[in-house]
């Protein structure tokens, strides 16, 4: 067995639906011993059963954690370089873990799309993370890696072609096949409950620059109702993940010293097609709540392996600069909410621990911390494709 702090990363929440997928991917990709890792959760019996069922190598550690007990969480954090946590909603279960990582200088990655909680942790803990050397990266799943890195990717291409970054990028979801995660639905519910007790939270949720630590950029284009995209000649509809992805894209820009410009515009919507039919689809998307209602999966539930493997997504990014449009795209080979997400967060943890030695402590986004290195890993290992069109 490894001695303490010798695990490169620990999967916290390993017996949950998404946690198991992370473990399966880590087993497939990182079982040769170059990367040391462990599984953690509150039920030791379930962890042992998982280890046996998946036939995990002996060297994969097991750590029992009581999520209510700070000392138990601290013991987990002390044994690893990076905590990879799938235990959400983070506003309910994330505080103790992230604060323990920050105070001890341990790296941390999660799947958080809860901007209110992220805003709070950034405000309260950024200075301490910089001091302790902990590198914290929120939103390492479908929200917001393909979007955050997609903007970064098309902007880097724009810079290499034109010698400048584009002042405006349009994100356009061309295809998305797969079920929404039960965790996403639970996070949404927790946020709605928080709004009742803290109405000020609404200001954070509706502000695209809410995670920019006081910086307020220009008014952004309205993405709340269907419109016609003249350049693409198609109707576009509101995309339900835009509120979190947009905040992360603007935070990346701010953390990279506003390389895209202080007046940068980012707009993210769903392509519904041309003509009257496209407009009708856009209107339908705009009026539906994709993760509400009785059909939304419960935390711990999710799609079958077949559905995950048949899922996919494809997002177009149009960088508008000097009457030109430079287009890039990001595509994934599995359903976004589970199959692809579990691969993205694992690669984020490995990239952080193995390839980001020069990254200082702080609270980051994927693009501002791992950028090109993570794009390469995702293309090499995780079934994502980044291309210029």
C-alpha positions in Angstrom: 0.0 0.0 0.0 1.1 3.6 -0.6 2.2 5.7 2.3 0.3 8.8 3.2 0.2 11.7 0.6 1.4 9.2 -2.0 -1.9 9.1 -3.9 -1.8 11.3 -6.9 -5.6 11.6 -6.7 -8.5 10.2 -4.7 -12.0 9.7 -6.2 -14.3 11.0 -3.4 -17.9 9.7 -4.0 -16.6 6.6 -5.7 -19.7 4.5 -5.2 -22.1 7.2 -6.6 -23.3 6.9 -10.2 -20.7 9.4 -11.7 -18.0 8.4 -9.2 -18.2 4.7 -10.4 -17.8 5.9 -14.0 -14.7 7.9 -12.9 -13.3 4.8 -11.2 -14.0 2.7 -14.4 -12.2 5.2 -16.5 -9.2 5.5 -14.1 -9.0 1.7 -14.1 -8.9 1.6 -17.9 -6.5 4.5 -18.3 -4.3 4.6 -15.2 -4.0 1.1 -13.8 -0.3 0.6 -14.9 1.0 2.1 -11.7 2.5 5.3 -13.1 -0.4 7.2 -11.4 -1.4 6.2 -7.9 -5.0 6.7 -6.8 -7.6 5.7 -4.3 -11.4 5.5 -3.8 -13.2 7.2 -1.0 -16.7 7.4 0.4 -18.7 7.1 3.5 -19.6 3.4 3.3 -16.5 1.1 3.6 -18.5 -2.0 2.6 -19.7 -0.4 -0.6 -16.1 0.7 -1.4 -14.8 -2.8 -0.8 -17.6 -4.2 -3.0 -16.8 -1.8 -5.8 -13.1 -2.7 -5.6 -13.9 -6.4 -5.8 -16.6 -6.0 -8.6 -14.3 -3.9 -10.8 -11.3 -6.0 -9.9 -9.3 -2.9 -9.0 -5.5 -3.5 -8.4 -4.4 -4.1 -4.9 -2.5 -0.7 -4.9 -5.8 1.3 -5.4 -6.4 2.5 -1.8 -9.7 2.6 0.0 -10.5 5.6 2.4 -13.6 5.8 4.5 -14.8 9.3 5.0 -17.6 10.7 7.2 -18.7 13.8 5.2 -20.1 15.4 8.4 -16.8 15.0 10.3 -14.1 17.5 9.6 -11.3 15.4 11.1 -12.4 12.5 8.8 -12.3 14.8 5.8 -8.9 16.2 6.8 -7.5 12.6 7.0 -8.7 12.0 3.4 -7.1 15.3 2.2 -3.8 14.5 3.9 -3.4 11.3 1.9 -3.5 12.7 -1.6 -2.1 15.4 -3.9 -5.5 16.0 -5.4 -9.1 15.4 -4.3 -11.4 14.6 -7.2 -14.9 15.0 -5.8 -18.2 14.0 -7.5 -20.2 14.5 -4.2 -22.8 17.2 -4.9 -24.7 19.4 -4.7 -21.5 21.1 -3.7 -23.5 23.9 -1.8 -24.7 21.1 0.5 -21.7 18.7 0.6 -18.7 20.6 -0.8 -17.7 23.2 1.9 -15.7 21.0 4.3 -13.8 19.3 1.5 -12.8 22.3 -0.5 -11.8 24.3 2.6 -9.8 21.4 3.9 -7.9 21.2 0.6 -7.3 24.9 0.6 -6.0 25.1 4.2 -3.7 22.1 3.6 -2.4 23.1 0.2 -4.0 20.1 -1.5 -5.2 20.3 -5.1 -8.9 19.9 -5.8 -11.2 19.3 -8.9 -15.0 19.0 -9.0 -18.0 19.0 -11.4 -19.6 22.1 -9.9 -22.0 24.2 -11.9 -23.4 26.0 -8.9 -22.3 29.6 -9.4 -23.7 30.9 -6.0 -21.5 28.5 -4.1 -18.5 29.0 -6.4 -18.9 32.8 -5.8 -18.8 32.3 -2.1 -15.7 30.1 -2.0 -13.9 32.4 -4.4 -14.7 35.4 -2.2 -13.8 33.7 1.1 -10.9 31.4 0.2 -9.0 32.8 -2.8 -6.3 34.5 -0.7 -5.8 31.4 1.4 -5.4 29.2 -1.7 -2.8 31.5 -3.1 -1.0 31.3 0.2 -1.2 27.6 0.8 -0.4 26.6 -2.8 -3.7 24.7 -3.3 -4.9 24.7 -6.9 -8.7 24.5 -7.0 -10.4 24.0 -10.3 -14.2 24.1 -10.4 -16.4 22.9 -13.3 -14.3 20.1 -14.7 -17.1 18.2 -16.4 -19.5 19.1 -19.3 -20.0 22.3 -17.4 -17.8 23.9 -18.3 -14.8 22.2 -20.0 -16.0 22.0 -23.6 -17.2 25.6 -23.5 -14.3 27.2 -21.5 -11.7 25.3 -23.5 -13.6 25.8 -26.8 -13.4 29.6 -26.4 -9.8 29.3 -25.4 -9.0 27.1 -28.4 -10.7 29.3 -31.0 -9.1 32.4 -29.5 -5.6 30.9 -29.7 -6.2 30.1 -33.3 -7.5 33.7 -33.9 -4.3 35.0 -32.2 -2.0 32.8 -34.4 -3.8 33.8 -37.6 -4.5 37.5 -37.0 -2.1 38.5 -34.2 -5.0 39.4 -31.9 -7.9 37.9 -29.9 -11.5 38.2 -31.0 -13.6 40.7 -29.0 -16.6 38.5 -29.4 -17.2 34.7 -29.5 -20.5 32.9 -30.1 -20.9 29.4 -28.7 -23.4 27.4 -30.6 -24.5 23.9 -29.5 -25.0 21.9 -32.8 -25.8 18.5 -31.2 -26.3 17.1 -27.8 -27.5 13.5 -27.2 -27.6 12.1 -23.8 -29.5 12.4 -20.5 -29.0 15.1 -17.9 -27.3 14.1 -14.8 -29.3 13.6 -11.6 -26.6 15.7 -9.9 -27.4 18.6 -12.2 -31.1 18.4 -11.3 -30.3 18.2 -7.6 -28.0 21.2 -7.8 -30.7 23.2 -9.5 -33.2 22.2 -6.7 -30.6 23.2 -4.0 -30.1 26.5 -5.7 -33.8 27.2 -5.9 -34.1 26.4 -2.2 -31.1 28.8 -1.4 -32.8 31.6 -3.3 -35.7 31.5 -0.9 -33.5 32.1 2.1 -31.0 34.4 0.2 -32.7 36.5 -2.4 -29.4 38.3 -3.1 -28.2 35.1 -4.7 -30.3 36.1 -7.8 -27.9 38.9 -8.6 -25.1 36.4 -8.8 -27.1 34.0 -10.9 -28.0 36.6 -13.5 -24.7 38.4 -13.7 -22.4 36.9 -16.4 -19.4 38.5 -14.6 -20.4 37.2 -11.2 -17.2 35.1 -10.8 -14.8 37.8 -11.9 -14.2 39.1 -8.4 -15.6 42.5 -8.7 -14.8 43.1 -12.4 -17.9 44.2 -14.3 -17.6 43.9 -18.1 -20.1 45.3 -20.7 -23.7 44.3 -21.1 -23.8 40.9 -22.9 -26.1 40.0 -25.8 -29.5 38.7 -24.7 -29.5 34.9 -24.8 -32.8 34.4 -23.0 -35.1 34.1 -26.1 -35.0 32.6 -29.6 -33.3 34.8 -32.2 -32.1 34.3 -35.8 -28.3 34.1 -36.2 -27.7 35.9 -39.5 -24.2 34.7 -40.0 -25.0 31.0 -39.5 -28.5 31.5 -41.2 -30.3 29.5 -38.5 -32.6 30.0 -35.5 -31.0 29.7 -32.1 -32.6 29.0 -28.7 -31.6 29.6 -25.1 -29.2 26.9 -23.8 -29.9 26.0 -20.2 -26.2 25.7 -19.2 -25.2 29.1 -20.6 -25.6 30.8 -17.2 -22.8 28.8 -15.7 -20.6 28.3 -18.8 -20.7 32.1 -19.5 -19.6 32.9 -16.0 -16.6 30.5 -16.3 -15.6 31.8 -19.7 -15.6 35.4 -18.4 -13.7 34.3 -15.2 -11.1 32.6 -17.4 -10.6 35.9 -19.3 -10.3 37.8 -16.0 -7.8 35.3 -14.6 -5.7 35.5 -17.8 -5.4 39.3 -17.4 -8.3 39.9 -19.8 -6.4 38.6 -22.8 -9.7 38.5 -24.8 -10.2 42.2 -23.8 -12.1 43.9 -21.0 -15.0 44.5 -23.4 -15.2 40.8 -24.4 -18.6 39.4 -25.4 -19.6 35.8 -25.1 -22.9 34.4 -26.1 -24.0 30.7 -25.9 -27.1 29.2 -27.5 -28.6 26.1 -29.1 -28.9 25.8 -32.9 -32.5 24.8 -33.8 -32.4 25.0 -37.6 -33.5 27.4 -40.4 -36.9 28.5 -41.5 -40.3 28.2 -39.8 -39.4 24.8 -38.5 -36.3 26.0 -36.9 -38.2 28.9 -35.3 -40.8 26.5 -34.0 -38.1 24.2 -32.4 -36.4 27.3 -30.9 -39.7 28.4 -29.3 -40.3 24.9 -27.9 -36.8 24.7 -26.4 -37.2 28.2 -24.9 -40.4 27.1 -23.1 -39.2 23.7 -21.8 -37.3 23.0 -18.6 -35.0 20.1 -19.7 -34.1 19.0 -16.2 -37.3 19.8 -14.3 -40.4 17.7 -13.9 -40.9 14.2 -12.6 -38.7 12.6 -15.3 -35.5 14.2 -14.1 -33.1 11.5 -12.8 -32.5 11.3 -9.1 -28.9 11.7 -7.7 -27.3 8.3 -8.0 -29.3 7.4 -11.1 -28.3 7.7 -14.7 -28.4 6.3 -18.2 -27.5 2.8 -19.2 -24.0 2.0 -20.6 -25.6 1.7 -24.1 -27.2 5.2 -23.8 -23.9 6.7 -22.5 -21.9 5.1 -25.4 -24.4 6.2 -28.0 -24.5 9.8 -26.7 -22.4 12.6 -28.1 -22.2 16.4 -28.5 -20.8 19.0 -30.9 -20.4 22.7 -30.1 -19.3 25.3 -32.6 -17.4 28.5 -31.6 -17.4 31.5 -33.9 -14.8 34.1 -33.1 -15.9 37.4 -34.7 -13.1 39.8 -35.5 -12.6 42.5 -38.1 -15.5 41.4 -40.3 -14.1 37.9 -40.3 -15.3 34.7 -38.6 -12.9 32.1 -37.4 -14.7 28.8 -36.4 -13.6 26.1 -34.1 -15.5 23.1 -32.7 -15.4 20.8 -29.7 -17.0 17.3 -30.0 -17.3 14.5 -27.5 -17.8 10.8 -28.2 -20.1 9.9 -25.3 -23.1 11.4 -23.6 -22.1 14.7 -22.1 -23.5 14.4 -18.5 -21.9 11.1 -17.5 -19.7 9.3 -20.0 -17.8 12.3 -21.2 -17.9 14.1 -17.9 -16.3 11.2 -16.0 -13.4 11.2 -18.5 -12.9 15.0 -18.4 -12.7 15.3 -14.6 -10.2 12.4 -14.4 -7.9 13.9 -17.0 -8.2 17.3 -15.2 -6.9 15.7 -12.0 -4.1 13.9 -13.7 -3.1 17.0 -15.8 -3.1 19.1 -12.6 -0.9 16.8 -10.6 1.5 15.7 -13.4 1.8 18.6 -15.8 1.1 21.8 -14.0 4.0 22.1 -11.6 4.4 25.8 -12.5 0.8 26.6 -11.6 0.6 28.7 -8.4 -2.0 28.3 -5.7 -5.4 29.8 -6.4 -9.0 29.1 -7.5 -9.2 28.5 -11.3 -11.2 27.6 -14.3 -10.0 24.8 -16.6 -8.8 27.2 -19.4 -6.9 29.5 -17.1 -5.1 26.7 -15.3 -4.5 23.8 -17.7 -5.4 25.3 -21.2 -3.5 23.6 -24.0 -2.1 20.8 -21.8 -5.6 19.7 -20.9 -6.8 20.0 -24.5 -4.0 17.6 -25.6 -4.9 15.1 -22.9 -8.6 15.2 -23.7 -7.9 14.6 -27.3 -5.3 11.8 -26.6 -7.3 9.9 -24.0 -10.9 11.1 -23.4 -12.6 11.0 -26.8 -12.8 14.8 -27.3 -12.0 16.5 -30.6 -11.0 20.1 -31.0 -10.8 21.3 -34.6 -10.7 24.5 -36.6 -13.4 24.5 -39.3 
